Amino acid sequence: MNKRFNTPFLAASVIILGAILAGCSSSKPDKPSYGKYDITVTLDESLKNSSVIVDVVGVNPSSSPRWEAYDMGKYWKDGDPLRHDADKITLNFVSVSTLTNTITAKDPNWKKWKSEGVTDLMVLADLPGPQASRPGNEDARRLILPLDRHKWPSGTYHLTLLVQRSGIQVTPSRY
């Protein structure tokens, strides 16, 4: 009789415990896994006779709201303090013969950005013509790139950016 009582009780206990553990593990958000990427920036053919500068800025969660809201018209004016003080890589497409520049995953800025808790890159382009300043990715001159590997297709190690008059497009790839 004791054996009969224990078997159903034990089975029910295992089922309940399994359900509790499954519920606990599914409620945890995935832990971010920040990666380094090769980033290739290419100007659209329509911009080859224009002077275009692209800044790639590492931002952490505490500075991200400011960067997402910052007026891009102000940012690109000479002497802007935010641009001056930004921890950035500047890609200069002014008077150059190539329409492509690459930041490799081995660039020393990646190590610095990681130590500063950078979670996103702001890609900022000084596009020709009048532009209305808008927040975040709504502004054609700004693209926010998350560094969390979970935000990209599995195996992504290369991001290709195409800078067009209408904005910046990104294509992830494995290589």
Backbone hydrogen bonds in HBPLUS format (Angstrom, degrees):
<---DONOR---> <-ACCEPTOR-->    atom                        ^
c    i                          cat <-CA-CA->   ^        H-A-AA   ^      H-
h    n   atom  resd res      DA  || num        DHA   H-A  angle D-A-AA Bond
n    s   type  num  typ     dist DA aas  dist angle  dist       angle   num
A0005-PHE N   A0001-MET O   3.15 MM   4  6.40 153.1  2.22 148.9 155.0     1
A0006-ASN N   A0002-ASN O   3.16 MM   4  6.33 156.0  2.22 145.6 151.6     2
A0007-THR N   A0003-LYS O   3.23 MM   4  6.34 157.6  2.28 149.6 153.6     3
A0009-PHE N   A0005-PHE O   3.35 MM   4  6.34 157.8  2.41 142.8 148.9     4
A0010-LEU N   A0006-ASN O   2.72 MM   4  5.70 158.2  1.76 151.0 157.1     5
A0011-ALA N   A0007-THR O   2.97 MM   4  6.13 162.3  2.00 150.7 155.4     6
A0012-ALA N   A0008-PRO O   2.90 MM   4  6.08 166.0  1.92 152.0 155.5     7
A0013-SER N   A0009-PHE O   2.96 MM   4  6.10 154.2  2.03 144.1 151.7     8
A0014-VAL N   A0010-LEU O   2.99 MM   4  6.21 155.7  2.05 149.5 155.3     9
A0015-ILE N   A0011-ALA O   3.05 MM   4  6.31 159.2  2.09 149.8 155.2    10
A0016-ILE N   A0012-ALA O   2.94 MM   4  6.13 167.3  1.96 152.9 156.3    11
A0017-LEU N   A0013-SER O   2.90 MM   4  5.97 165.3  1.92 148.3 153.0    12
A0018-GLY N   A0014-VAL O   2.91 MM   4  6.00 156.8  1.96 144.5 151.2    13
A0019-ALA N   A0015-ILE O   2.96 MM   4  6.20 155.9  2.02 148.1 154.4    14
A0020-ILE N   A0016-ILE O   2.97 MM   4  6.22 157.9  2.01 151.9 157.9    15
A0021-LEU N   A0017-LEU O   2.95 MM   4  6.17 166.9  1.97 152.7 156.0    16
A0022-ALA N   A0018-GLY O   2.89 MM   4  6.02 157.2  1.95 147.2 153.9    17
A0023-GLY N   A0019-ALA O   2.92 MM   4  6.02 155.7  1.98 143.8 150.7    18
A0024-CYS N   A0020-ILE O   2.93 MM   4  6.17 153.5  2.00 148.4 155.6    19
A0025-SER N   A0021-LEU O   2.99 MM   4  6.18 161.2  2.03 148.2 152.8    20
A0026-SER N   A0022-ALA O   3.02 MM   4  6.10 151.1  2.11 145.1 152.5    21
A0149-ARG N   A0033-SER O   2.71 MM 116  5.53 178.1  1.71 152.1 152.3    22
A0035-GLY N   A0147-LEU O   2.95 MM 112  5.71 163.6  1.97 151.2 152.0    23
A0038-ASP N   A0157-TYR O   3.06 MM 119  6.43 165.6  2.08 152.9 151.5    24
A0159-LEU N   A0038-ASP O   2.84 MM 121  6.26 163.7  1.87 166.0 171.7    25
A0039-ILE N   A0103-ILE O   2.76 MM  64  5.10 168.8  1.78 155.7 159.3    26
A0103-ILE N   A0039-ILE O   2.78 MM  64  5.10 161.9  1.81 150.2 155.7    27
A0040-THR N   A0159-LEU O   2.92 MM 119  6.36 157.2  1.97 157.3 164.8    28
A0161-LEU N   A0040-THR O   2.70 MM 121  5.99 174.3  1.70 171.3 173.0    29
A0041-VAL N   A0101-ASN O   2.75 MM  60  5.32 168.8  1.76 170.2 172.8    30
A0101-ASN N   A0041-VAL O   2.90 MM  60  5.32 155.2  1.96 151.2 159.5    31
A0042-THR N   A0161-LEU O   2.84 MM 119  6.12 161.5  1.88 159.3 164.9    32
A0163-VAL N   A0042-THR O   2.81 MM 121  6.11 167.6  1.83 162.3 166.7    33
A0043-LEU N   A0099-LEU O   2.79 MM  56  5.22 157.4  1.84 151.5 159.4    34
A0044-ASP N   A0163-VAL O   2.88 MM 119  5.82 154.8  1.94 165.0 156.7    35
A0047-LEU N   A0044-ASP O   2.87 MM   3  5.56 164.1  1.90 123.5 128.9    36
A0048-LYS N   A0045-GLU O   3.13 MM   3  5.28 170.6  2.14 112.9 115.4    37
A0050-SER N   A0047-LEU O   2.92 MM   3  5.08 163.8  1.94 116.7 120.3    38
A0093-PHE N   A0052-VAL O   2.83 MM  41  5.11 148.5  1.93 163.2 173.8    39
A0126-ASP N   A0053-ILE O   2.91 MM  73  5.42 164.1  1.93 162.8 168.0    40
A0054-VAL N   A0091-LEU O   2.89 MM  37  5.05 167.1  1.90 152.1 156.2    41
A0091-LEU N   A0054-VAL O   2.70 MM  37  5.05 174.3  1.70 162.6 164.7    42
A0055-ASP N   A0124-LEU O   2.79 MM  69  5.10 156.9  1.84 152.2 157.5    43
A0124-LEU N   A0055-ASP O   2.81 MM  69  5.10 171.9  1.82 159.4 162.3    44
A0056-VAL N   A0089-ILE O   2.82 MM  33  5.14 155.8  1.88 148.1 156.4    45
A0089-ILE N   A0056-VAL O   2.90 MM  33  5.14 146.8  2.01 135.6 146.2    46
A0057-VAL N   A0122-MET O   2.86 MM  65  5.03 167.5  1.87 146.3 149.6    47
A0122-MET N   A0057-VAL O   2.77 MM  65  5.03 162.8  1.79 149.1 154.1    48
A0058-GLY N   A0087-ASP O   3.42 MM  29  6.40 159.1  2.47 178.8 173.4    49
A0059-VAL N   A0120-ASP O   2.96 MM  61  5.51 173.6  1.97 160.0 159.6    50
A0119-THR N   A0059-VAL O   2.92 MM  60  6.30 151.2  2.01 146.8 149.0    51
A0120-ASP N   A0059-VAL O   3.27 MM  61  5.51 165.2  2.29 159.2 159.5    52
A0063-SER N   A0060-ASN O   3.06 MM   3  5.56 134.2  2.28 114.3 126.0    53
A0064-SER N   A0060-ASN O   2.99 MM   4  5.93 135.6  2.19 157.8 170.9    54
A0067-TRP N   A0063-SER O   3.20 MM   4  6.49 163.1  2.23 156.2 161.2    55
A0068-GLU N   A0064-SER O   2.87 MM   4  6.05 157.3  1.93 159.3 165.9    56
A0069-ALA N   A0065-PRO O   3.12 MM   4  6.21 140.9  2.28 140.7 149.5    57
A0070-TYR N   A0066-ARG O   2.98 MM   4  5.89 125.9  2.28 143.5 157.0    58
A0136-GLY N   A0068-GLU O   2.60 MM  68  4.38 168.1  1.61 139.7 144.1    59
A0075-TYR N   A0071-ASP O   2.97 MM   4  6.28 157.2  2.03 148.4 155.6    60
A0076-TRP N   A0072-MET O   3.18 MM   4  6.30 153.7  2.25 144.6 148.2    61
A0077-LYS N   A0074-LYS O   3.10 MM   3  5.36 162.3  2.14 110.6 116.2    62
A0080-ASP N   A0077-LYS O   3.21 MM   3  5.86 147.2  2.32 145.5 141.6    63
A0084-HIS N   A0080-ASP O   2.97 MM   4  6.14 161.7  2.01 152.6 158.7    64
A0085-ASP N   A0081-PRO O   2.98 MM   4  6.06 159.4  2.02 147.9 151.8    65
A0086-ALA N   A0082-LEU O   3.01 MM   4  5.88 118.5  2.40 138.3 152.5    66
A0086-ALA N   A0083-ARG O   3.31 MM   3  5.12 148.1  2.42  96.5 105.6    67
A0107-ASP N   A0104-THR O   3.07 MM   3  5.37 166.6  2.09 111.6 115.0    68
A0110-TRP N   A0107-ASP O   3.13 MM   3  6.01 156.2  2.19 126.7 130.8    69
A0112-LYS N   A0108-PRO O   3.37 MM   4  6.73 162.3  2.40 150.3 154.8    70
A0113-TRP N   A0109-ASN O   2.80 MM   4  5.97 165.9  1.82 155.9 159.9    71
A0114-LYS N   A0110-TRP O   2.92 MM   4  6.10 159.4  1.96 148.6 154.0    72
A0115-SER N   A0111-LYS O   3.09 MM   4  6.35 159.0  2.14 146.7 151.8    73
A0116-GLU N   A0112-LYS O   3.09 MM   4  6.36 132.6  2.33 142.4 155.4    74
A0116-GLU N   A0113-TRP O   3.10 MM   3  5.07 132.7  2.34  95.4 108.6    75
A0118-VAL N   A0113-TRP O   2.97 MM   5  5.17 169.1  1.99 152.5 148.8    76
A0117-GLY N   A0114-LYS O   3.12 MM   3  5.22 164.7  2.14 108.6 112.1    77
A0147-LEU N   A0119-THR O   2.97 MM  28  5.54 160.8  2.01 154.0 147.6    78
A0121-LEU N   A0145-LEU O   2.81 MM  24  5.02 157.4  1.86 142.7 150.2    79
A0145-LEU N   A0121-LEU O   2.77 MM  24  5.02 176.0  1.77 160.0 161.3    80
A0123-VAL N   A0143-LEU O   2.81 MM  20  5.06 173.5  1.82 155.4 157.7    81
A0143-LEU N   A0123-VAL O   2.88 MM  20  5.06 144.0  2.01 141.1 151.6    82
A0125-ALA N   A0141-ARG O   2.83 MM  16  4.91 157.9  1.88 137.9 145.4    83
A0138-GLU N   A0135-PRO O   3.10 MM   3  5.78 141.9  2.25 142.3 146.0    84
A0139-ASP N   A0136-GLY O   3.35 MM   3  6.23 168.7  2.37 120.7 122.8    85
A0142-ARG N   A0139-ASP O   3.04 MM   3  5.59 168.4  2.05 124.5 125.7    86
A0151-LYS N   A0148-ASP O   2.98 MM   3  5.65 163.6  2.01 121.1 126.4    87
A0152-TRP N   A0149-ARG O   3.24 MM   3  5.55 165.3  2.26 110.3 114.8    88
A0156-THR N   A0153-PRO O   3.16 MM   3  5.87 141.2  2.31 149.9 148.0    89
A0157-TYR N   A0173-SER O   3.09 MM  16  6.44 155.5  2.15 149.2 151.8    90
A0158-HIS N   A0173-SER O   3.10 MM  15  5.23 147.4  2.21 161.0 155.8    91
A0173-SER N   A0158-HIS O   2.80 MM  15  5.23 144.3  1.93 159.2 162.6    92
A0160-THR N   A0171-THR O   2.91 MM  11  5.12 171.8  1.91 143.9 146.7    93
A0171-THR N   A0160-THR O   2.83 MM  11  5.12 146.7  1.94 144.3 155.2    94
A0162-LEU N   A0169-GLN O   2.86 MM   7  5.14 158.3  1.91 145.7 153.0    95
A0169-GLN N   A0162-LEU O   2.95 MM   7  5.14 165.5  1.97 144.8 148.2    96
A0164-GLN N   A0167-GLY O   2.80 MM   3  5.17 166.2  1.82 158.3 161.0    97
A0167-GLY N   A0164-GLN O   3.14 MM   3  5.17 156.1  2.20 102.0 109.3    98
